[in-house]
Amino acid sequence: MYGKVTTQKNTPLSNLHVIDLTTKTGTITDREGLYRLPVYAFDTVRFTSIGFKTILFIVPGIAEDILQTNLQLYSDTLNLTEIVIRPYPKDYPTLKREFLALKLPEENKINMHLEEVLIQGPIDAGMVIQGPFTALYEALSRHAKVMRKYENLIRQDNLKLLSGKRYNMGVVSKITGLKEEQEIMKFIEYCNLEPEFILKVSDYDLYCAVKECYRRFKSQND
């Protein structure tokens, strides 16, 4: 997988992190905004850079030798709280008195606005990285754990969607000869083929698997 990442003004975005969340590997873009990263079908790749909205990219289910996708990241606004500059007190007693009288907010959080944009479908530079700070964040951050679960759900939904194009009621009817919708649905529930299997095998192997399922299904229902 390779491509080029630019800003809204088509300016190359360098030193951007490109992380494969599935394999936990990654790279960074060079001065021209170019990157290259080995990926597998259905991997989730995250593109992040401070000051820009994060993009999540799901690799297509049909593997290709060369997958090119050029992305454009949208800038994000970071609003900082107001800073008040005061003159330095003349003596220590004054400094101590003003410090003790100073009222600080109970909690002061900065929202980085790192919103994530999900892209499904098809995107030379940098080295593979897995820094200690990234690893620690991925391991300990509650947000990271939630995001991993979210990305896994998205991946599973995409697998089911893509596998449904090869294994559905119409295909089952042609292979088994079943005509009644209720009976076809009962068979599909019985022959619960995994989406990964459906997408990886050839048409012939899928045909044989369905026929074998139908043989067992028929023997149990006769």
ZIFENCOR-V810300 format. One line per field, one symbol per residue. burial: + if it has 9 or more other ideal C-beta (glycine too) atoms within 8 Angstrom, else -. A space follows every 50 residues. Layout:
# ZIFENCOR-V810300
burial=???
This chain:
# ZIFENCOR-V810300
burial=+++++++----+++-+++++++-+++++++-++++++-+-+++++++++- -++++++++++-----+++++++-++-----------------++--+-- ---------------++-+---+-++--+----++-++-----+--++-- +--+++-+++-++--++-+-+++-++-+----+++-++--+-+-+-+++- -----++-+++-++--+-----
